[in-house]
Amino acid sequence: MNHLTVDVAIIGAGSAGMSAYRAARAHTDKVVVIESGAYGTTCARVGCMPSKLLIAAAEAAHAVDGAHRFGIDAGRAGIDGKAVMQRVRAERDRFVGFVVEAVQAWPDDHRLVGHARFLSPHELDVGGHTVVTAGRIVIATGSSPAIPSGWRETLGERLVVNDDVFDWDDLPASVAVVGTGVIGLELSMALARLGVRVRLFGRGNRVGPLTDPAVADKARTIVRAALPASLEAERIEPVRAGERVRVRWQEDGARHEEDFDFLLAATGRRPNLRGLDLQRAGIELDAFGIPHADRHTRRIGKSHIFIAGDAADDVALLHEASDEGRIAGDNAGRYPDTIVRPRRTPLTVVFSDPQMVIAGASHGELERRGADFVSGAASFDDQGRSRVMGRNLGQLQVYGERGTGRFLGAEMIGPDAEHIGHLLSWSVQHGLTVQQMLDSPFYHPVVEEGLRTALRALKDRLGLPLPALEGCLDCVAAPAVP
């Protein structure tokens, strides 16, 4: 048994762990990162990047199929599933390679391979070959797909998760996708546009992370038009049918069944905390065995242990994981001093088509906290630039605070939502009022004019007065008056 003593031990070399390592090294060189699997983050290997590669192929096929709307006869898109997946895997491997190179550039004594588990609050057993004694510990173990009980045993290799999709050599003929969260929506819509027969299964009529009734209703309409979708399925029972999967479910008072090549379980993710023996870490756990940390320090209670990224069971987004890793690593490195760090305004993007966005506070969050707010709306079904591009489909709701006129957040499904979402999250973070946003330039013709429509409606509902005319910003520009 080897023994290693360090100031900071980081469990996990994903996005959060890598950020924690860089931050901790600003304070001490006695750092070790422990990884039990292959190097390469969830984002690069099975998440953000390979999924966007698949989506990019789907968008290209969809553009060809829709070219006739512009008077262009491009025929039907000829989809070579093997070529599609070859590019997905090749580019995925390229992104993973960058991550692996970064980790392998660290000093050898800063990397340790093996599964870590707590022996005591300051001791870790790593793979049965090394005991690490650490002054402080950062847990950054990520998350894994959560699969309903019994499905793996029943379906065998016919059950897949998003991790498996990006290792396919070819596109299958049919897939049942269970789960209408981000992963389920993105993959089901991409596969359907690539010629795969898809049925999307959900419960409770929920689509993605949306909480605003108007936006969610529009999203349901769009999804149902894009592919077969059973959004209120009950008693979903998949069984093996030879080399296929037979899915039986209840919907609209009737029993249904349909056969597929695979069932893709997009039924959520759970933190990778099992096997860490956290009960020996001297920290408080909730009923589900999960520790909770201060959002602005990432410290668990009053302990010397910090947690970051998907392992924290908070917001499973790369930029959030990186931020949390940086905060956790910095505070672990400077411990016992800890610094309260500000957090960025929330921003969530779903790369469906059209895209979905929540920027700042969601409608549901505002209602839960009893905020005094009103909404402004805009439809993209007949918005000028969107119609020019043939992408005129969507709904935007923006929220403002009564009394102050401060902009609070927005929910959207529509064209270029990923870009509009950034503008809106920046506006929240900088504390802009609705009037200040309207005083900003809006070019013509652009999709952002739809945002201006929503902001104007919000301003009217807030009862804000028209701004006084002021002098020109320069000798040629006229004052912008919304």
LODREN-206762 format. One record per residue (C-alpha): x, z negated, y. Coordinates in steps of 0.2 Angstrom, whole numbers, plus 5000, padded with zeros to 4 digits. Example, Ala and Ser with C-alpha at 12.3 -4.5 7.8 and 13.67 -1.06 7.14 Angstrom:
BEGIN
     x     z     y
  5062  4961  4978
  5068  4964  4995
% end
This chain:
BEGIN
     x     z     y
  5000  5000  5000
  5007  5005  5017
  5004  4995  5033
  5002  5001  5050
  5000  4991  5066
  4993  5000  5082
  4985  4996  5098
  4971  5008  5096
  4964  5016  5080
  4951  5030  5081
  4940  5034  5066
  4936  5053  5067
  4944  5068  5074
  4929  5077  5081
  4925  5081  5099
  4922  5062  5103
  4938  5057  5093
  4949  5070  5101
  4943  5065  5119
  4946  5046  5114
  4963  5050  5108
  4968  5059  5125
  4961  5045  5135
  4969  5031  5125
  4986  5039  5126
  4986  5037  5145
  4988  5018  5141
  4998  5017  5125
  5007  5027  5113
  5003  5016  5098
  4987  5026  5093
  4982  5033  5077
  4967  5045  5073
  4960  5043  5055
  4951  5058  5048
  4943  5059  5030
  4938  5078  5031
  4945  5094  5037
  4950  5095  5055
  4938  5105  5066
  4924  5098  5076
  4905  5100  5072
  4903  5111  5087
  4916  5123  5081
  4914  5123  5063
  4895  5122  5060
  4886  5119  5076
  4887  5126  5094
  4899  5141  5091
  4894  5149  5074
  4875  5147  5079
  4878  5156  5095
  4887  5170  5085
  4872  5172  5074
  4861  5172  5089
  4871  5185  5098
  4869  5196  5083
  4850  5193  5084
  4849  5197  5102
  4858  5213  5100
  4846  5218  5086
  4831  5213  5097
  4838  5223  5111
  4838  5239  5101
  4821  5236  5094
  4814  5234  5111
  4823  5248  5119
  4807  5259  5118
  4799  5249  5132
  4812  5257  5144
  4809  5274  5138
  4824  5274  5127
  4822  5280  5109
  4835  5269  5099
  4826  5269  5083
  4826  5253  5073
  4841  5242  5072
  4851  5245  5056
  4856  5227  5051
  4871  5225  5040
  4870  5207  5034
  4887  5207  5027
  4895  5213  5043
  4884  5201  5053
  4890  5186  5043
  4908  5192  5042
  4909  5192  5061
  4901  5175  5062
  4913  5168  5049
  4929  5176  5057
  4925  5171  5075
  4920  5153  5069
  4936  5152  5060
  4945  5157  5076
  4937  5143  5086
  4940  5131  5072
  4959  5136  5072
  4960  5131  5090
  4954  5114  5087
  4966  5112  5071
  4981  5118  5081
  4977  5105  5095
  4976  5091  5082
  4992  5097  5073
  5001  5097  5089
  4999  5078  5090
  5014  5067  5083
  5014  5065  5064
  5012  5046  5066
  4997  5048  5076
  4987  5056  5062
  4981  5048  5046
  4971  5056  5032
  4958  5046  5022
  4942  5037  5022
  4942  5022  5033
  4932  5006  5030
  4933  4989  5038
  4942  4975  5029
  4940  4963  5044
  4936  4965  5063
  4954  4971  5066
  4959  4979  5049
  4955  4995  5041
  4958  5002  5024
  4962  5020  5024
  4960  5030  5008
  4966  5015  4998
  4984  5019  5003
  4986  5011  5020
  4980  4996  5029
  4979  4999  5048
  4979  4983  5059
  4972  4988  5076
  4970  4979  5093
  4955  4990  5097
  4945  5002  5087
  4935  5017  5092
  4921  5024  5080
  4919  5042  5082
  4913  5048  5064
  4900  5060  5070
  4884  5064  5060
  4877  5073  5045
  4861  5082  5041
  4847  5071  5035
  4838  5078  5020
  4821  5071  5014
  4823  5061  4998
  4823  5071  4982
  4824  5088  4989
  4843  5090  4985
  4839  5085  4967
  4824  5097  4965
  4831  5112  4974
  4849  5112  4970
  4859  5126  4978
  4843  5134  4985
  4842  5120  4998
  4854  5123  5012
  4858  5115  5029
  4865  5123  5045
  4882  5119  5038
  4879  5130  5024
  4872  5145  5033
  4888  5149  5042
  4897  5152  5025
  4885  5165  5019
  4893  5181  5014
  4876  5190  5017
  4859  5187  5025
  4846  5182  5012
  4829  5191  5011
  4819  5176  5015
  4821  5158  5021
  4809  5143  5024
  4815  5133  5039
  4808  5115  5039
  4810  5107  5056
  4806  5112  5074
  4820  5104  5083
  4835  5113  5091
  4843  5118  5075
  4827  5124  5066
  4821  5134  5081
  4838  5142  5085
  4841  5147  5067
  4823  5152  5062
  4822  5164  5077
  4839  5171  5075
  4837  5175  5056
  4819  5182  5059
  4826  5195  5072
  4840  5199  5060
  4827  5205  5047
  4825  5189  5037
  4807  5184  5032
  4806  5167  5039
  4792  5154  5040
  4795  5139  5051
  4787  5122  5046
  4784  5108  5058
  4774  5093  5060
  4763  5086  5075
  4763  5103  5084
  4780  5098  5092
  4792  5112  5097
  4810  5108  5102
  4813  5093  5114
  4800  5098  5126
  4788  5084  5132
  4779  5092  5147
  4761  5098  5140
  4761  5114  5150
  4779  5119  5144
  4776  5114  5126
  4760  5123  5125
  4768  5139  5131
  4783  5136  5119
  4770  5135  5104
  4762  5151  5109
  4779  5160  5111
  4786  5153  5094
  4770  5158  5085
  4771  5176  5092
  4789  5177  5087
  4788  5172  5068
  4776  5164  5056
  4775  5146  5061
  4766  5132  5053
  4768  5119  5066
  4755  5106  5060
  4760  5107  5041
  4756  5092  5031
  4762  5087  5013
  4776  5099  5013
  4781  5100  4994
  4796  5112  4990
  4799  5115  4971
  4811  5126  4962
  4803  5142  4955
  4817  5150  4945
  4830  5157  4957
  4818  5154  4972
  4810  5140  4981
  4791  5138  4981
  4785  5129  4997
  4767  5121  4996
  4759  5113  5011
  4743  5108  5019
  4737  5116  5035
  4720  5118  5044
  4711  5110  5029
  4718  5122  5016
  4732  5122  5004
  4745  5136  5005
  4761  5141  4995
  4774  5154  4998
  4791  5158  4989
  4808  5160  4998
  4826  5163  4993
  4831  5147  5002
  4824  5132  5010
  4834  5127  5026
  4832  5109  5030
  4833  5106  5049
  4826  5089  5047
  4837  5079  5059
  4854  5072  5058
  4860  5054  5055
  4876  5045  5060
  4891  5045  5048
  4891  5026  5047
  4888  5023  5028
  4904  5018  5019
  4912  5010  5035
  4908  4992  5029
  4902  4988  5047
  4896  4971  5041
  4914  4966  5040
  4918  4972  5058
  4911  4957  5067
  4898  4967  5077
  4879  4966  5078
  4869  4979  5069
  4851  4984  5071
  4839  4985  5056
  4845  5002  5052
  4864  4996  5051
  4868  5005  5068
  4878  4996  5082
  4873  4999  5100
  4885  5000  5114
  4884  5000  5133
  4881  5017  5139
  4894  5016  5153
  4908  5007  5144
  4904  5012  5125
  4909  4994  5120
  4899  4986  5107
  4893  4969  5113
  4908  4959  5118
  4919  4965  5104
  4935  4975  5104
  4926  4990  5095
  4919  5005  5104
  4908  5019  5098
  4906  5037  5104
  4898  5054  5100
  4885  5057  5087
  4890  5041  5078
  4882  5032  5092
  4865  5040  5087
  4861  5044  5106
  4862  5062  5112
  4870  5074  5100
  4877  5086  5112
  4896  5091  5114
  4898  5087  5132
  4890  5070  5130
  4901  5067  5115
  4917  5072  5124
  4912  5061  5139
  4908  5046  5128
  4925  5049  5119
  4934  5049  5135
  4925  5033  5141
  4928  5024  5124
  4946  5029  5123
  4950  5024  5141
  4942  5007  5139
  4950  5004  5122
  4967  5009  5129
  4965  4997  5144
  4957  4983  5135
  4953  4969  5138
  4949  4977  5155
  4934  4989  5154
  4928  5000  5167
  4910  5005  5170
  4910  5024  5171
  4896  5035  5178
  4887  5047  5167
  4882  5064  5170
  4864  5070  5173
  4856  5074  5156
  4855  5092  5152
  4848  5100  5136
  4848  5118  5132
  4839  5126  5116
  4846  5144  5113
  4829  5150  5107
  4823  5166  5115
  4817  5163  5128
  4828  5148  5130
  4822  5130  5133
  4829  5118  5145
  4827  5100  5150
  4837  5095  5166
  4837  5078  5173
  4822  5067  5169
  4809  5075  5157
  4791  5073  5159
  4790  5061  5145
  4804  5050  5152
  4796  5049  5169
  4779  5044  5162
  4787  5031  5151
  4796  5023  5166
  4781  5023  5177
  4789  5035  5190
  4778  5040  5205
  4780  5059  5203
  4771  5075  5205
  4774  5092  5197
  4776  5110  5203
  4774  5125  5191
  4779  5143  5190
  4775  5156  5176
  4787  5169  5172
  4775  5180  5164
  4774  5191  5179
  4790  5185  5189
  4798  5201  5197
  4816  5201  5190
  4810  5195  5173
  4797  5209  5172
  4810  5222  5177
  4821  5216  5162
  4806  5215  5150
  4809  5197  5148
  4794  5191  5158
  4788  5176  5147
  4789  5158  5151
  4784  5142  5160
  4794  5130  5172
  4788  5113  5178
  4798  5104  5191
  4796  5085  5196
  4798  5077  5213
  4796  5059  5218
  4782  5054  5230
  4787  5047  5246
  4806  5052  5246
  4804  5070  5241
  4818  5068  5229
  4820  5080  5215
  4819  5071  5198
  4820  5084  5184
  4812  5099  5176
  4807  5107  5159
  4807  5125  5156
  4805  5139  5143
  4810  5156  5150
  4823  5169  5154
  4840  5163  5159
  4835  5145  5157
  4853  5140  5152
  4858  5145  5170
  4843  5138  5179
  4845  5122  5170
  4863  5120  5177
  4857  5122  5195
  4843  5109  5192
  4854  5096  5184
  4867  5098  5198
  4853  5096  5210
  4848  5079  5202
  4866  5073  5200
  4869  5076  5219
  4852  5068  5224
  4845  5083  5233
  4827  5083  5239
  4815  5097  5236
  4817  5102  5254
  4836  5103  5253
  4834  5114  5237
  4822  5126  5246
  4834  5127  5261
  4847  5134  5249
  4849  5153  5247
  4838  5163  5235
  4844  5181  5232
  4831  5195  5229
  4827  5201  5216
  4833  5187  5204
  4825  5176  5191
  4829  5161  5201
  4815  5166  5213
  4803  5159  5200
  4812  5142  5203
  4808  5144  5221
  4790  5147  5217
  4789  5131  5207
  4798  5121  5221
  4786  5127  5234
  4772  5122  5223
  4780  5105  5221
  4783  5103  5240
  4765  5106  5243
  4759  5093  5231
  4772  5081  5238
  4764  5084  5256
  4781  5088  5264
  4780  5095  5281
  4788  5112  5286
  4806  5110  5292
  4809  5113  5310
  4818  5129  5314
  4836  5127  5318
  4850  5138  5324
  4857  5151  5313
  4871  5146  5302
  4882  5160  5309
  4879  5175  5321
  4871  5186  5309
  4862  5175  5297
  4844  5170  5300
  4838  5153  5296
  4830  5151  5279
  4813  5145  5280
  4804  5142  5263
% end
